[in-house]
Amino acid sequence: MKLCATSSSPAVGRHVARASRPLPEPALAYFPNARSAISDRDLGAGAPPHRLFRGVAMPDYGHVPVLLQRCVELLTPALTREHADGAGAVLVDATLGAGGHAERFLSELSGLRVIGLDRDPDALRIAGQRLAPFGDRVRLVRTRYDGITEALDVPAVQGILFDLGVSSMQLDRTERGFSYSADAPLDMRMDPDAPLTASDVLNTYDEKTLTRVLRDFGEERYASRIARQIVRRRAQRPFRTTGELVQLLYDVIPAPARRTGGHPAKRTFQALRIAVNSELESLREALPAALAALAPGGRIVVMAYQSLEDRIVKNQFAAATASRTPPGLPIELPGHEPEFVALTRGAERADAQEIKRNPRSAPVRLRALEKVGR
């Protein structure tokens, strides 16, 4: 296996912190499931269970890949166009995470190569352990997915997979600050070496900018009210932990609104995470680069988990599948045909069985394209 970096080198073996304390009691009164206990899926909580791979015991990394079988069905035809075992084909897993999707493809297609991208050094370390049995068929690159062009070591690839949003590993690692279910530092960085944290956003952005972040990235109905209270609260003492933010949201959001639409902190946490990690900007740049990197007959699958991401994917995919013939002409001009064809009708969703097996698949929206030509 090869590991390279397009940003700073990954930190390996970093000490794992723990949540500092339980959430304030007033917050617990409304959020009864919010506790500082470590999830049984926390990757640092003892030795992971094992499973068998080709007769050898392998760790189970506490991550259930979303829509795994559907991804296999959609991407395999492109990966096996030349050889049934995937020889000569390259799959880019642009959001590697724990490597669950990559492992399945490598296991089923003995000739396939995978280039795995992730900005999180912990993810690269864990995926590297998981994919070690596949040797030099795997190449891992530390980069955001908008660095896909620079990460490639071939002119074109046959398959690309994006599994967007925060990973299960990051949610379950309490100290990363992605979850509102336990008190932890206000971090939320997917790349721990990135300069901006959620604490920086809360404590330094002015009220107008905070309102825009919460409204545009979290679609938060009470964005201006929350921003105003954040500015007032930080004038007394800066925000340090997720529990302090959850407490403020409990105080600010009206009681009727807190009882509907899921956890009232989810929109604010989503907005902060997107702002800290420049997720939407990165996605807008990554998709055109990914489409350009596909060989004729290559396929791309993108899974999004919230409407802002899915809207970007939908619009760019619509443009990619549209005719380039000027409007009003009665015939398709040669060479102006659509460059891609859709493989899904709209966005596909997880079925009830998948959601029962993996509740985090409930919001997923999957879209897929194939590049025209041979």
C-alpha positions as a Markdown table, in Angstrom:
| # | Residue | x | y | z |
|---|---|---|---|---|
| 1 | Met | 0.0 | 0.0 | 0.0 |
| 2 | Lys | 1.2 | 3.5 | -0.8 |
| 3 | Leu | 0.5 | 6.5 | 1.3 |
| 4 | Cys | 1.2 | 10.0 | 0.1 |
| 5 | Ala | 0.1 | 13.5 | 1.1 |
| 6 | Thr | -0.9 | 16.5 | -0.9 |
| 7 | Ser | -1.2 | 18.6 | 2.3 |
| 8 | Ser | 0.7 | 18.1 | 5.6 |
| 9 | Ser | 1.7 | 14.6 | 6.7 |
| 10 | Pro | -0.8 | 12.6 | 8.8 |
| 11 | Ala | -0.3 | 12.4 | 12.5 |
| 12 | Val | -0.4 | 8.8 | 13.6 |
| 13 | Gly | -0.9 | 7.5 | 17.1 |
| 14 | Arg | -2.2 | 10.8 | 18.5 |
| 15 | His | -3.5 | 10.6 | 22.1 |
| 16 | Val | -7.2 | 10.3 | 22.1 |
| 17 | Ala | -9.0 | 12.8 | 24.3 |
| 18 | Arg | -12.4 | 12.3 | 26.0 |
| 19 | Ala | -15.4 | 14.5 | 26.6 |
| 20 | Ser | -14.7 | 16.8 | 29.5 |
| 21 | Arg | -18.0 | 16.6 | 31.4 |
| 22 | Pro | -21.7 | 15.8 | 31.0 |
| 23 | Leu | -24.0 | 18.4 | 29.4 |
| 24 | Pro | -25.5 | 21.0 | 31.7 |
| 25 | Glu | -28.6 | 19.7 | 33.5 |
| 26 | Pro | -31.0 | 22.2 | 31.9 |
| 27 | Ala | -29.9 | 20.8 | 28.5 |
| 28 | Leu | -30.3 | 17.2 | 29.7 |
| 29 | Ala | -33.8 | 18.0 | 30.8 |
| 30 | Tyr | -34.8 | 18.4 | 27.1 |
| 31 | Phe | -32.1 | 16.2 | 25.6 |
| 32 | Pro | -32.4 | 13.0 | 27.7 |
| 33 | Asn | -30.2 | 11.0 | 25.4 |
| 34 | Ala | -27.4 | 13.5 | 25.5 |
| 35 | Arg | -24.7 | 12.1 | 27.7 |
| 36 | Ser | -20.9 | 12.2 | 27.8 |
| 37 | Ala | -20.6 | 8.4 | 27.7 |
| 38 | Ile | -18.5 | 7.1 | 24.9 |
| 39 | Ser | -20.4 | 5.3 | 22.1 |
| 40 | Asp | -19.8 | 1.6 | 21.9 |
| 41 | Arg | -18.7 | 2.3 | 18.3 |
| 42 | Asp | -16.0 | 4.8 | 19.4 |
| 43 | Leu | -12.9 | 3.6 | 17.7 |
| 44 | Gly | -10.8 | 4.2 | 20.8 |
| 45 | Ala | -13.1 | 2.3 | 23.2 |
| 46 | Gly | -11.2 | -0.9 | 23.7 |
| 47 | Ala | -10.2 | -3.5 | 21.1 |
| 48 | Pro | -12.5 | -3.7 | 18.1 |
| 49 | Pro | -14.3 | -7.0 | 17.4 |
| 50 | His | -13.0 | -9.1 | 14.5 |
| 51 | Arg | -14.4 | -10.7 | 11.4 |
| 52 | Leu | -12.9 | -13.1 | 8.8 |
| 53 | Phe | -11.4 | -12.0 | 5.5 |
| 54 | Arg | -10.1 | -14.9 | 3.4 |
| 55 | Gly | -9.9 | -17.0 | 6.6 |
| 56 | Val | -7.9 | -14.4 | 8.5 |
| 57 | Ala | -9.2 | -12.5 | 11.5 |
| 58 | Met | -9.7 | -8.8 | 10.6 |
| 59 | Pro | -10.9 | -5.9 | 12.9 |
| 60 | Asp | -14.4 | -4.6 | 12.5 |
| 61 | Tyr | -13.9 | -0.9 | 12.4 |
| 62 | Gly | -17.3 | 0.1 | 13.7 |
| 63 | His | -18.4 | 1.6 | 10.4 |
| 64 | Val | -21.4 | 0.4 | 8.3 |
| 65 | Pro | -21.0 | 1.6 | 4.7 |
| 66 | Val | -24.1 | 3.2 | 3.3 |
| 67 | Leu | -25.9 | 1.7 | 0.3 |
| 68 | Leu | -22.9 | -0.6 | -0.2 |
| 69 | Gln | -24.6 | -3.1 | -2.5 |
| 70 | Arg | -26.1 | -0.4 | -4.6 |
| 71 | Cys | -22.7 | 1.3 | -5.1 |
| 72 | Val | -21.3 | -2.1 | -6.2 |
| 73 | Glu | -24.1 | -2.5 | -8.7 |
| 74 | Leu | -23.7 | 0.9 | -10.2 |
| 75 | Leu | -19.9 | 1.1 | -10.4 |
| 76 | Thr | -18.9 | -2.5 | -11.2 |
| 77 | Pro | -20.0 | -2.4 | -14.9 |
| 78 | Ala | -17.5 | 0.5 | -15.5 |
| 79 | Leu | -14.8 | -1.2 | -13.5 |
| 80 | Thr | -15.1 | -4.5 | -15.4 |
| 81 | Arg | -15.5 | -3.2 | -19.0 |
| 82 | Glu | -12.1 | -4.4 | -20.0 |
| 83 | His | -11.5 | -7.3 | -17.6 |
| 84 | Ala | -13.9 | -9.2 | -15.4 |
| 85 | Asp | -11.6 | -8.9 | -12.4 |
| 86 | Gly | -11.1 | -5.2 | -12.8 |
| 87 | Ala | -7.5 | -5.4 | -14.0 |
| 88 | Gly | -6.4 | -2.1 | -15.4 |
| 89 | Ala | -9.3 | -0.2 | -13.8 |
| 90 | Val | -8.9 | 2.4 | -11.1 |
| 91 | Leu | -11.6 | 3.4 | -8.6 |
| 92 | Val | -11.3 | 6.7 | -6.7 |
| 93 | Asp | -12.9 | 6.7 | -3.3 |
| 94 | Ala | -12.9 | 10.4 | -2.8 |
| 95 | Thr | -14.2 | 10.2 | 0.8 |
| 96 | Leu | -12.4 | 7.1 | 2.1 |
| 97 | Gly | -13.4 | 7.2 | 5.8 |
| 98 | Ala | -12.9 | 3.8 | 7.4 |
| 99 | Gly | -12.5 | 2.2 | 3.9 |
| 100 | Gly | -15.7 | 0.1 | 4.0 |
| 101 | His | -16.7 | 0.8 | 0.4 |
| 102 | Ala | -13.1 | 0.4 | -0.9 |
| 103 | Glu | -12.7 | -2.9 | 0.9 |
| 104 | Arg | -15.7 | -4.4 | -0.8 |
| 105 | Phe | -14.6 | -3.4 | -4.3 |
| 106 | Leu | -11.0 | -4.7 | -3.7 |
| 107 | Ser | -12.3 | -8.0 | -2.3 |
| 108 | Glu | -14.7 | -8.6 | -5.3 |
| 109 | Leu | -12.4 | -7.4 | -8.1 |
| 110 | Ser | -8.9 | -8.9 | -7.6 |
| 111 | Gly | -7.3 | -6.8 | -10.3 |
| 112 | Leu | -8.8 | -3.4 | -9.3 |
| 113 | Arg | -6.7 | -0.5 | -8.0 |
| 114 | Val | -8.2 | 2.0 | -5.5 |
| 115 | Ile | -7.0 | 5.6 | -4.8 |
| 116 | Gly | -8.5 | 6.7 | -1.5 |
| 117 | Leu | -8.7 | 10.3 | -0.6 |
| 118 | Asp | -9.4 | 11.8 | 2.9 |
| 119 | Arg | -8.3 | 14.9 | 4.7 |
| 120 | Asp | -8.5 | 13.2 | 8.1 |
| 121 | Pro | -5.2 | 11.5 | 9.2 |
| 122 | Asp | -7.1 | 9.3 | 11.6 |
| 123 | Ala | -9.3 | 8.0 | 8.8 |
| 124 | Leu | -6.3 | 7.3 | 6.6 |
| 125 | Arg | -4.6 | 5.4 | 9.5 |
| 126 | Ile | -7.6 | 3.3 | 10.1 |
| 127 | Ala | -8.4 | 2.7 | 6.5 |
| 128 | Gly | -4.7 | 1.9 | 5.9 |
| 129 | Gln | -4.9 | -0.9 | 8.5 |
| 130 | Arg | -8.1 | -2.2 | 7.0 |
| 131 | Leu | -6.9 | -2.2 | 3.5 |
| 132 | Ala | -3.3 | -3.4 | 4.2 |
| 133 | Pro | -4.0 | -7.0 | 2.9 |
| 134 | Phe | -4.5 | -5.5 | -0.6 |
| 135 | Gly | -0.9 | -4.2 | -0.7 |
| 136 | Asp | 0.1 | -2.0 | -3.6 |
| 137 | Arg | -3.4 | -2.2 | -5.1 |
| 138 | Val | -4.3 | 0.7 | -2.7 |
| 139 | Arg | -2.9 | 4.2 | -2.7 |
| 140 | Leu | -4.0 | 6.6 | 0.0 |
| 141 | Val | -3.7 | 10.4 | -0.4 |
| 142 | Arg | -4.3 | 13.0 | 2.3 |
| 143 | Thr | -6.3 | 15.7 | 0.6 |
| 144 | Arg | -9.8 | 17.2 | 0.4 |
| 145 | Tyr | -11.8 | 15.8 | -2.4 |
| 146 | Asp | -11.4 | 18.9 | -4.5 |
| 147 | Gly | -7.8 | 17.9 | -4.7 |
| 148 | Ile | -8.8 | 14.9 | -6.8 |
| 149 | Thr | -7.0 | 16.0 | -10.0 |
| 150 | Glu | -3.6 | 16.4 | -8.2 |
| 151 | Ala | -4.1 | 13.1 | -6.4 |
| 152 | Leu | -4.4 | 10.9 | -9.5 |
| 153 | Asp | -1.5 | 9.0 | -10.9 |
| 154 | Val | -3.2 | 8.0 | -14.1 |
| 155 | Pro | -4.7 | 10.1 | -17.0 |
| 156 | Ala | -8.3 | 8.9 | -16.3 |
| 157 | Val | -10.2 | 6.5 | -14.0 |
| 158 | Gln | -13.1 | 4.2 | -14.4 |
| 159 | Gly | -15.0 | 4.9 | -11.3 |
| 160 | Ile | -15.4 | 7.6 | -8.6 |
| 161 | Leu | -17.4 | 7.4 | -5.4 |
| 162 | Phe | -18.3 | 10.3 | -3.1 |
| 163 | Asp | -19.9 | 9.6 | 0.3 |
| 164 | Leu | -20.4 | 13.1 | 1.6 |
| 165 | Gly | -20.8 | 14.7 | 5.0 |
| 166 | Val | -19.4 | 13.8 | 8.4 |
| 167 | Ser | -18.3 | 10.2 | 8.8 |
| 168 | Ser | -19.6 | 7.8 | 11.4 |
| 169 | Met | -16.0 | 7.7 | 12.8 |
| 170 | Gln | -16.0 | 11.4 | 13.3 |
| 171 | Leu | -19.4 | 11.5 | 14.9 |
| 172 | Asp | -18.5 | 8.7 | 17.3 |
| 173 | Arg | -15.2 | 10.2 | 18.3 |
| 174 | Thr | -16.6 | 12.5 | 21.0 |
| 175 | Glu | -13.5 | 14.7 | 21.3 |
| 176 | Arg | -13.8 | 15.8 | 17.7 |
| 177 | Gly | -16.8 | 17.9 | 18.6 |
| 178 | Phe | -19.1 | 17.0 | 15.7 |
| 179 | Ser | -21.9 | 15.6 | 17.9 |
| 180 | Tyr | -24.3 | 17.5 | 20.1 |
| 181 | Ser | -25.0 | 14.4 | 22.2 |
| 182 | Ala | -22.0 | 15.0 | 24.5 |
| 183 | Asp | -19.9 | 17.8 | 25.9 |
| 184 | Ala | -16.6 | 18.3 | 24.0 |
| 185 | Pro | -14.3 | 21.0 | 22.6 |
| 186 | Leu | -15.9 | 23.1 | 19.9 |
| 187 | Asp | -13.6 | 21.7 | 17.1 |
| 188 | Met | -15.4 | 20.1 | 14.2 |
| 189 | Arg | -12.4 | 20.1 | 11.9 |
| 190 | Met | -12.2 | 17.1 | 9.5 |
| 191 | Asp | -8.6 | 18.0 | 9.1 |
| 192 | Pro | -7.2 | 18.5 | 12.6 |
| 193 | Asp | -4.3 | 20.6 | 11.1 |
| 194 | Ala | -6.7 | 23.1 | 9.6 |
| 195 | Pro | -6.6 | 26.6 | 11.2 |
| 196 | Leu | -10.4 | 27.3 | 11.7 |
| 197 | Thr | -12.4 | 25.6 | 14.4 |
| 198 | Ala | -16.1 | 25.9 | 15.4 |
| 199 | Ser | -14.9 | 27.9 | 18.5 |
| 200 | Asp | -13.3 | 30.4 | 16.2 |
| 201 | Val | -16.5 | 30.8 | 14.2 |
| 202 | Leu | -18.7 | 31.3 | 17.3 |
| 203 | Asn | -16.3 | 33.6 | 19.1 |
| 204 | Thr | -15.0 | 35.8 | 16.3 |
| 205 | Tyr | -17.6 | 36.1 | 13.5 |
| 206 | Asp | -19.8 | 39.2 | 13.7 |
| 207 | Glu | -23.6 | 38.9 | 14.2 |
| 208 | Lys | -24.4 | 39.4 | 10.5 |
| 209 | Thr | -21.9 | 36.8 | 9.4 |
| 210 | Leu | -23.1 | 34.3 | 12.0 |
| 211 | Thr | -26.7 | 34.8 | 10.9 |
| 212 | Arg | -25.7 | 34.1 | 7.3 |
| 213 | Val | -23.7 | 30.9 | 8.3 |
| 214 | Leu | -26.6 | 29.5 | 10.3 |
| 215 | Arg | -29.2 | 30.4 | 7.6 |
| 216 | Asp | -27.3 | 29.4 | 4.5 |
| 217 | Phe | -25.5 | 26.3 | 5.8 |
| 218 | Gly | -27.9 | 25.1 | 8.4 |
| 219 | Glu | -31.2 | 26.4 | 7.0 |
| 220 | Glu | -32.0 | 27.5 | 10.5 |
| 221 | Arg | -35.3 | 29.3 | 10.9 |
| 222 | Tyr | -34.1 | 31.1 | 14.0 |
| 223 | Ala | -30.6 | 32.1 | 12.6 |
| 224 | Ser | -30.8 | 35.8 | 13.5 |
| 225 | Arg | -32.1 | 35.1 | 17.0 |
| 226 | Ile | -29.4 | 32.5 | 17.7 |
| 227 | Ala | -26.6 | 34.7 | 16.3 |
| 228 | Arg | -27.7 | 37.7 | 18.4 |
| 229 | Gln | -27.6 | 35.6 | 21.6 |
| 230 | Ile | -24.3 | 34.0 | 20.7 |
| 231 | Val | -22.7 | 37.5 | 20.4 |
| 232 | Arg | -24.3 | 38.6 | 23.8 |
| 233 | Arg | -23.1 | 35.4 | 25.5 |
| 234 | Arg | -19.5 | 35.5 | 24.2 |
| 235 | Ala | -19.2 | 39.1 | 25.5 |
| 236 | Gln | -19.3 | 37.6 | 29.0 |
| 237 | Arg | -17.2 | 34.5 | 28.3 |
| 238 | Pro | -16.1 | 32.8 | 25.1 |
| 239 | Phe | -17.7 | 29.5 | 23.9 |
| 240 | Arg | -15.4 | 26.5 | 24.6 |
| 241 | Thr | -17.6 | 23.4 | 24.5 |
| 242 | Thr | -20.4 | 21.9 | 22.6 |
| 243 | Gly | -22.5 | 21.6 | 25.8 |
| 244 | Glu | -22.4 | 25.4 | 26.2 |
| 245 | Leu | -23.7 | 25.8 | 22.7 |
| 246 | Val | -26.4 | 23.2 | 23.2 |
| 247 | Gln | -27.5 | 25.1 | 26.4 |
| 248 | Leu | -27.8 | 28.4 | 24.5 |
| 249 | Leu | -29.8 | 26.7 | 21.7 |
| 250 | Tyr | -32.1 | 25.2 | 24.4 |
| 251 | Asp | -32.7 | 28.7 | 25.8 |
| 252 | Val | -33.1 | 30.5 | 22.5 |
| 253 | Ile | -35.2 | 28.3 | 20.3 |
| 254 | Pro | -38.9 | 28.5 | 21.2 |
| 255 | Ala | -40.4 | 25.5 | 23.0 |
| 256 | Pro | -42.9 | 24.5 | 20.3 |
| 257 | Ala | -40.0 | 24.5 | 17.7 |
| 258 | Arg | -37.9 | 22.3 | 19.9 |
| 259 | Arg | -40.5 | 19.6 | 19.9 |
| 260 | Thr | -40.6 | 19.1 | 16.2 |
| 261 | Gly | -38.2 | 18.5 | 13.3 |
| 262 | Gly | -35.6 | 16.5 | 15.2 |
| 263 | His | -32.9 | 17.7 | 17.6 |
| 264 | Pro | -33.0 | 21.5 | 17.7 |
| 265 | Ala | -29.2 | 21.7 | 17.7 |
| 266 | Lys | -28.7 | 19.7 | 14.4 |
| 267 | Arg | -29.1 | 22.7 | 12.1 |
| 268 | Thr | -26.6 | 24.9 | 14.0 |
| 269 | Phe | -24.1 | 22.0 | 14.3 |
| 270 | Gln | -24.4 | 21.3 | 10.6 |
| 271 | Ala | -23.9 | 25.0 | 9.7 |
| 272 | Leu | -20.8 | 25.2 | 11.8 |
| 273 | Arg | -19.3 | 22.0 | 10.5 |
| 274 | Ile | -19.9 | 23.1 | 6.9 |
| 275 | Ala | -18.3 | 26.5 | 7.6 |
| 276 | Val | -15.3 | 25.1 | 9.4 |
| 277 | Asn | -14.6 | 22.6 | 6.6 |
| 278 | Ser | -15.6 | 24.6 | 3.5 |
| 279 | Glu | -17.7 | 21.6 | 2.5 |
| 280 | Leu | -19.9 | 23.2 | -0.1 |
| 281 | Glu | -17.2 | 25.2 | -1.7 |
| 282 | Ser | -15.0 | 22.0 | -1.9 |
| 283 | Leu | -17.9 | 20.0 | -3.4 |
| 284 | Arg | -18.6 | 22.6 | -6.1 |
| 285 | Glu | -15.0 | 22.4 | -7.2 |
| 286 | Ala | -14.6 | 18.6 | -6.8 |
| 287 | Leu | -17.5 | 17.5 | -8.9 |
| 288 | Pro | -16.4 | 19.1 | -12.2 |
| 289 | Ala | -12.8 | 17.8 | -11.6 |
| 290 | Ala | -14.2 | 14.3 | -10.9 |
| 291 | Leu | -16.3 | 14.3 | -14.1 |
| 292 | Ala | -13.3 | 15.4 | -16.1 |
| 293 | Ala | -11.2 | 12.6 | -14.6 |
| 294 | Leu | -13.5 | 9.8 | -15.8 |
| 295 | Ala | -12.6 | 7.8 | -18.8 |
| 296 | Pro | -15.3 | 7.2 | -21.5 |
| 297 | Gly | -17.7 | 4.6 | -20.0 |
| 298 | Gly | -16.6 | 5.6 | -16.5 |
| 299 | Arg | -19.1 | 6.1 | -13.8 |
| 300 | Ile | -19.5 | 8.3 | -10.8 |
| 301 | Val | -21.7 | 7.8 | -7.7 |
| 302 | Val | -22.4 | 10.5 | -5.2 |
| 303 | Met | -24.2 | 10.1 | -1.9 |
| 304 | Ala | -25.4 | 13.2 | -0.1 |
| 305 | Tyr | -27.1 | 13.5 | 3.3 |
| 306 | Gln | -28.6 | 17.0 | 3.4 |
| 307 | Ser | -30.4 | 19.2 | 0.9 |
| 308 | Leu | -27.5 | 21.7 | 0.4 |
| 309 | Glu | -25.1 | 19.0 | -0.8 |
| 310 | Asp | -27.7 | 17.2 | -2.8 |
| 311 | Arg | -28.8 | 20.5 | -4.6 |
| 312 | Ile | -25.2 | 21.0 | -5.8 |
| 313 | Val | -25.0 | 17.4 | -7.0 |
| 314 | Lys | -28.4 | 17.6 | -8.7 |
| 315 | Asn | -27.6 | 20.9 | -10.5 |
| 316 | Gln | -24.1 | 19.8 | -11.7 |
| 317 | Phe | -25.4 | 16.4 | -12.8 |
| 318 | Ala | -28.3 | 18.1 | -14.7 |
| 319 | Ala | -25.8 | 20.3 | -16.5 |
| 320 | Ala | -23.6 | 17.3 | -17.4 |
| 321 | Thr | -26.5 | 15.3 | -18.9 |
| 322 | Ala | -27.9 | 18.3 | -20.9 |
| 323 | Ser | -27.4 | 18.7 | -24.6 |
| 324 | Arg | -24.9 | 21.3 | -25.6 |
| 325 | Thr | -26.8 | 22.2 | -28.8 |
| 326 | Pro | -27.9 | 25.8 | -28.7 |
| 327 | Pro | -31.6 | 26.1 | -27.7 |
| 328 | Gly | -34.1 | 26.5 | -30.6 |
| 329 | Leu | -32.3 | 24.3 | -33.1 |
| 330 | Pro | -34.5 | 21.5 | -34.4 |
| 331 | Ile | -31.7 | 18.8 | -34.4 |
| 332 | Glu | -28.8 | 17.8 | -32.2 |
| 333 | Leu | -25.6 | 19.2 | -33.6 |
| 334 | Pro | -22.8 | 16.6 | -34.0 |
| 335 | Gly | -20.4 | 16.7 | -31.2 |
| 336 | His | -22.9 | 18.6 | -29.0 |
| 337 | Glu | -24.6 | 15.6 | -27.5 |
| 338 | Pro | -24.7 | 15.2 | -23.6 |
| 339 | Glu | -21.4 | 14.1 | -22.2 |
| 340 | Phe | -23.0 | 12.0 | -19.5 |
| 341 | Val | -26.2 | 9.9 | -19.0 |
| 342 | Ala | -28.0 | 9.5 | -15.7 |
| 343 | Leu | -28.0 | 6.0 | -14.2 |
| 344 | Thr | -30.6 | 6.9 | -11.5 |
| 345 | Arg | -34.0 | 8.5 | -11.9 |
| 346 | Gly | -33.6 | 11.4 | -9.6 |
| 347 | Ala | -32.1 | 10.6 | -6.2 |
| 348 | Glu | -32.4 | 7.1 | -4.8 |
| 349 | Arg | -33.1 | 6.5 | -1.1 |
| 350 | Ala | -32.2 | 3.8 | 1.3 |
| 351 | Asp | -35.1 | 1.3 | 1.8 |
| 352 | Ala | -36.6 | 0.3 | 5.2 |
| 353 | Gln | -34.3 | -2.7 | 5.5 |
| 354 | Glu | -31.2 | -0.6 | 5.0 |
| 355 | Ile | -32.3 | 2.0 | 7.4 |
| 356 | Lys | -33.1 | -0.6 | 10.1 |
| 357 | Arg | -29.6 | -2.1 | 9.6 |
| 358 | Asn | -27.9 | 1.3 | 9.5 |
| 359 | Pro | -30.0 | 4.2 | 10.8 |
| 360 | Arg | -27.5 | 6.8 | 9.5 |
| 361 | Ser | -28.5 | 5.9 | 6.0 |
| 362 | Ala | -32.0 | 7.4 | 6.4 |
| 363 | Pro | -31.3 | 10.8 | 4.9 |
| 364 | Val | -29.1 | 9.6 | 2.0 |
| 365 | Arg | -29.7 | 10.7 | -1.6 |
| 366 | Leu | -27.8 | 8.8 | -4.2 |
| 367 | Arg | -27.2 | 10.0 | -7.8 |
| 368 | Ala | -25.1 | 8.4 | -10.5 |
| 369 | Leu | -23.8 | 9.2 | -14.0 |
| 370 | Glu | -21.9 | 7.4 | -16.8 |
| 371 | Lys | -19.6 | 9.2 | -19.2 |
| 372 | Val | -20.7 | 8.6 | -22.8 |
| 373 | Gly | -18.3 | 6.9 | -25.2 |
| 374 | Arg | -15.9 | 4.0 | -25.3 |
